[in-house]
């Protein structure tokens, strides 16, 4: 493990204010093979700080990124139908907004299995993915004909890509900015690779929504930083960029898509960006006291979820979990929920099936096991995909099955309740 971060990874100021302490946990995507079940795991502190100078929320202990993303990375973006739809809609919008055609060049950083770039390929628009996970890059080409550079992105990679193929009209970075420990070198790479007049887009879960909705489970070792407009503005300015627009998204419990351009071009900022900046200030993201209550709220949710599960088990009810995302592993490990509570978790990803969850060692099984074993309750761990999952599992009503949604507060829903709320 690398040494603790004692200074802010963005501005360099000392880190002294704790945002939330989730105890000792394993790496959230370090799934265990069944034949390694008797082996011990490494557990690390999962404690985050907020910088008193620039307000960037960040972890103080972490593994090197190679630990998370090299080799057989288990997260494939194309598994989620709603995420594919989100990607396709973004491509359609971008082609129109930026007048992209066969003469354009698109680069996506952290392109995973080609889930998004495939839609540019289908339109005949030249594009390149960049991703450090070789297995994801292989799937991108084999399944979707998306050329992918296997590399971590930063200033060195950006120079090589520019020399090899020229500058990019559009650079896309979805849910990756939080994954890089050297956030300054990462943003510097965009400055090198982005064409004059070009645009870079960044999507990330919004820290404001995390605080509002008690989404502490989105904190895990792969996520080094937790982002807001307040914290991002000085970071981009440091590297000669200016934010020019923002869109609010429903993904990941409430995300932002920001549009960034070279600052010296003087593009005007949109009204939407100005409004969001004011909203963050009005809700106190520039003040230390806003951050210190988050830790207390996480403890409250933990106790409430445990009370609910214990009561159900003592009533003789059976509980399964659905979905094996990183956030689910944070939730289970922080709350101490193991196989004595939940004997198995179902997941659609064939890359996770047959493995054990890190820390809790709960086995991952195919989704049809839900319908074979007929649990009384299904705990939905990827609550951000609640609508998609409750529709997929609507059949549990045949035996009176119900859902448990853990965040922002533990609630029990029947399939009818879930479907009614998702279409309201």
N, C-alpha and C positions, 0 to 999 in steps of 0.2 A: 504494500500500500504506500502511496506517496505521502509526504508529510502533510500535516494539517495546513489548510489555507488560513493564514493569520491576517491577510490583507485582502481587500476586495479585488476580485479578478477583473473588474472593469476599470475602476479608477485608482486602485491602490491604497485606499484609506483603511485604517485598522478596523477589524470586525470585532464588535463587543456585544451587540444586541441579539439575543436568541429569538428566532421567529417561531420554531417548533422543534421539540426534541422527541423523536419517535423511537428512542432506544437503540438496541443492537439488532440489526437485520442482515440477512444475506443479500447478495446481489439479486435484484428482482427477476432478472431473466436468466439466471444461472440454474436452469432446470437440471434435475438429477436423473441419470439413467437408472433403471430398475436394478441393474447389477452393481450399482454403486450405493445402494440404499444404506449399507452399513458403514459407509465412509463418513467422516466428519466434514462439516462445511466451515467456511470462514464467515464470521459475522463482523459487521463494521458499524460504528456509530452512524446513525441517520439523524443528524442534527443540522438545522439550517439557521443561518444568520441573516439579518438585514443590514446592509451597509448604511451607516448613519450619514454618509455624505451623498451618495447617488441613489440610494434606496433599492439597489439590486439585492434580491433575496437569493441566497446561494448556500451550498453545502460547505462544511469545513473539512470533511473527510471524504475521500473518493478513491476509487481504483482508476488506473490509467484507462483511456478509452479503448485501447486494444483488448482489454478484458471483456468489454461489453459487445463489441461489434465485429471483431475478426472471427473468421471461421464460420461455424454453423450457427448463425444468428437465427433465433426461432420466431421472430416477428415478421410476418409477411402482410403487407398492407392490403393486398388484393383479397384477403379472406373476408373482409367486411364489405357487404354489398352497398351499405350506405356510404362508406368511404369512397368506393369506386364512383358512386353517383356524384359525390362532392367533387372528386377530381375531374370528372367529365364536364361538369358545369363550370368549373374554373377554367378549363381549357377553352370551352366555347366562348366564355366571356372574354378571356385574354386575347383570343384571335381577333375578335371584333374590336376591343378597346385599343389594342396596339397595332392593328392592321398587319398581323403576322401572315407570312406566306412562305413560299419555297425559297425565297432569298434571305429569310431570317435565320437566326441561330438561337436556340433555346438550350439552356443548361439547367438541370435540376440537381441540387445538392441534397444528398441523402435520398436518392431516388428509389431505394429499396428494390422491389421486384418489377419495376417498370409500370406500376399501377396507374400513374398519371401520364407519363410520357407516351404511353401507348396511344393515347388519343391525339397527340401531335403526329406520331408516326402515321396513323390512319389518315391524317389530313395532308401528308406529304411535306410536313414542315421539319427541317433538319433539327435534331435534338441530340443531346448527350446527357447521360446520367453519371453521377459521381456518388459512389457508395463504398464504404470500407469492407462490407460483408461480401465475400466472394460467392457464397451460395445464393444470396439475393441477386447479385449481378448476373450470375449464370442463369437464374430463372427469368430475369428481365429479357435476356437475349433469346433463350430457348423457347419461351412461351409468347413473347410479345415483340421480338425483333428490336429491342431498345438497346442501343450500344451504351455500355456502362464502363466507366473507368473505375477500377478498384483502388480506391485511395481515400485517405482522410483529406478533407478540404481545408485549405489555408492559403497563405500567400505563396508558398512554394508550388503547390499544386496549381494555383490560379495562373502563375507565370507560365508553367508548362502547357496548360490547356490553351492559353492565349497564343503562345508560339506555334502550337500545333494546328489550331483551327480558327484563330481570330477571336475577337471580342464578341460578347453575347448581347443580343438585343433584350433578352429577358432572362433573368436568373431567378429560379424558384427555390425556396427553402422552407419546406413545410415540416414543422415540429422537429427541427434540428438545432436551432439556435440555443436551446436549453441544454443540448447534449455535449457541448464543447467546453472543455476546461479553459482553453486559451481563447477567450471570446474576442480579444482584440486582434489576434492574428487571423481568426476566422473572418471577421468583418473586413479586415484589410484585403483578404483575397477577393472579395466582391468588388472592391475599388479597382483592383488590377484587371479583373476579367470583364467588368461591365462596360459596354460601349458608351461613348458619349451620346446622350439622348436616350440611353436605355433605361430600363427600370428593373429593380430587384424587389421581389415580394417575399415576405416572411410571415409564416403563420405560426402562432404559438398560443397555448392556453393563457388566458388573461389572469394575472395575479389578482386583480380586483374581484373576478368571479370566484377564484379559489377562496378568497377571504370571505366573500358574501355567502358562499354555499358550503363552507367547511370541508373543502375538497383536499384534506391533508394527505389522502392516499395517492395523490398524483406526485407526491414527493418520493423519490427513490434515487439510488446511486447513479443511474444513467442520466438523470437530470441534474446538472450542476447548478443551473440558474433558473429562476422563476421571474417572469418578465411583465413589465408594465411600460406604458408610454413614458411615464416619469423617469424610469431607469434607462430606457432605450435612447432617449433623445440625446443625452451627453455622449453616449457610446458612439452613435452614428456621427455626430458632429466631430468627434475626435478623429474620425477617418475620412472627413470630407464629404459626408453624406447628409442629406436632409430628408426627413419624412414628409411626404406630400399628400398622402391619403390613407384612409383606414376603413375597413369593413368589419362589422361585428359578425361572428359566426356562432352557430350552435354547437359545433364540434367540441369534443373533450370538455364538456361541462361549461363552455363559454370561452371562445377563442377570438383572437384578432388576426386579421390579415392586413399588414401594413405595406405601403408602397414607398419605396425609397429611391431617390435620384441623386446624381452628383450635385452637391450644394452650390457649386459655382454656376450652375445653369439657371439658378434663380426661379425655379418653378414655384408657383404659389401653392400654399397648403390649402387643402379642402376645408369646407365648413365642418365636415364630419370629424376631421382630425382635431380641429380647434375645440369642438364640443366635447370630445372624449378627454382631451387634456384638462378641460375645466371640470369635467365630472370626476376625474381622478383626484384633482386638488380639492374639490368640494367634499369628497369622501375620505380625505385625509391621507392619501398615499405619500404625501410629502412630510408626514409627521410620525414620529417614533411610536406614539401611543396607539396608532392604528394597528400596529403589527403585534403588540405584546399580548393581545387577547386570543390570538389564534391557537396558541399552545393549550390554553384552558379549554377551548371549544373542542379540540381533538380528544382530550381526556373525557369530556362529557359524552361524546358520541361513542367512544370505546365502551364505556360503562353501559350505555343504553343498548348497544348491540349485543353485548354479552348477556345482559338481563333477558333480552328477548329470546336469544338462542337457548339459554339455560332453561327458561320457562317452557319452551316448546319441547325440549328433550325430556324434561321431567314429566311432561304430559304424554310421553311415549311417541312423539312425532318424529318422523324421519326428515332429514335435511340434506339436500345436495347443493352444489354450487354450479353455476354456469359461467363459462369464460375464464381464461387463465391469463389475464393481462398483468403487466408489471404492477399496476395500481392495486390489483387484487392481492398480490403477494405482500405489498406494503401493509394493506389492511389486515390480512390474516396474521402476519407475524407480529405487528404492533398490538393487536388485540389478543394474541395467544390462542387463536382458533385453529386447532389441529384436527387430526382424524377422529378424535373422540367427539368432535362436534359434527364434522362433515367428512364422510368416508370417501367421497370422490368428487371431482369437478369435471364437467363435460366441456369440450371445446371443439370447434369445427376444424381447427388447424391440425392437419396430419403430422406436422412437424413437432407438435406438442404431445399428441396422443401417445400413450405408453411411457411417458416420463413422469417424474414426481415433482411437485412444486418445491421450490427452494425453501428451506427452513421447516415448513410444516410437513413435508413429504406426502402430501395428499396426491393420490394418483390421478392422472389426466386420462379420461376415457372419451370415446366418440359420443356425439349428442344422442344417438339412439338409445344409449344406456338410460337416459332419463325416462324414456317411454317403456323400457323393459322393467326398471326397478320401481317406478311410480312413487317418487318421494312426495311427502306431504307438502314440503316447501322447497323452493328453489331460490337460493341466494344469488342474485345477479351481480357479479363482481365488476364487469365493465358497464357500470350504470350509465355511462355516457352513450351507450348503444341500447338503452332500455327499450325504446320503441321497436327497433329491429328485432331484438331478442324475444320480447314478449309476444310478438306476432309469430315468430318461429316456433315458440313453445306454447301457443294458445291451446294445444291439445291436452295440456295437463288438467284442464277443467273436467275432462272425462272422469277422473277419479277424485275430483275436488281439490286438486293441487293449487297452491298459491305461491306468489312471488314475494321475496323480501328484497327491498331496495335499500342499501345501507347509507347512501349519501344523497342529500345533505343531512338527513336524519333517518334512522331506521323506520321503515314503514312496511306493512303487509298489504299486498294488493291481490285481489282475485284477477284471473285473466280478463274478465269483463271490465273490471275497474281500470286495468292497465290499458286495454284497447280503447276505452272511452276517453281516457286522459290523453292518449297519444294522438287522437283524432279531433280533440277539442280545439 
